[in-house]
Amino acid sequence: MRIVVCVKEVLDPDAVGAYAVAGRLEIDDDGRLAQTTIPRLINGYDEQALEAALRLRDAGLDCEIRVVSVATDAIAVLRHASSLGADEVVAVEPPEAGVDCHVVAALLAGYLRTCGGADLVLCGRQASDDDQGVVPALLGELLGLPVVTVAREVAPAGSPEVPAVRVTRVTPDGDEVVEAPCPSVVTISSELGAPRYPTMPMKMAARRVQPTVVRAGDLGLSGEELAARAVPVRQFVPAVKGDCELVTGSPTEAADRLVELLVAERVLQPRQRQVT
């Protein structure tokens, strides 16, 4: 079975959150973060998608795992995927005009058509930087494949002649188990569990890995397919206005003032005195 895992390089969300909490998150006029010290790493959900593929191999499935990323320079992320056990890593160079989710899906679909396809396409449920989660659905639409979302477990099903996958989905009403024929697109959620860490020998070996580079012009896509449809107009850090009152005084005075405020906000109802 050939498994293709789609990954994205993102800014470390913990570092971005720390800058935001400290009030130091700045955005340039071109809409990019001014901070250059924030590290870039593999999107967390995508790393769990790779973990799902590795668990299929660990369970005895005879498979080839290929990791692909749409990025100009994602060598660190792809080498990390190689250190975890990917058989091949591929970088698809986007057009210079910029990309949106539609262009990313078109590039991934074009790559899958030209590389011979895949029996299973695994993606993270969404990216931590834009939280849209629409690329897997667009990819399934472009390739005419079924899409199964928010999976916490993927297992082989069917037979060697008619392969399929059994997917355990996470829903508000509990787990749902579905089967889908191969090829399919499956998105992986955080309920899969923590991904593995690479071993030191694997990390050392991955430092010598050179990703296969595929250019957008080699995928046979039209200019319309490579044109972004959603163009960012503005990105900014919203001003947060604090509105709090510090309750001071002795414990008795502070308690009385706190109750007074809660009654005024109608969080508490004043006690009615009973007349006897």
PyMOL commands that set and color helices and strands:
alter all, ss='L'
color gray80, all
select helices_A, chain A and resi 13-21+44-58+75-84+101-114+135-143+190-192+200-206+216-218+251-264
alter helices_A, ss='H'
color red, helices_A
select strands_A, chain A and resi 2-7+9-11+40-42+64-70+88-93+120-124+147-158+163-171+174-181+184-188+212-215
alter strands_A, ss='S'
color yellow, strands_A
deselect
rebuild
show_as cartoon
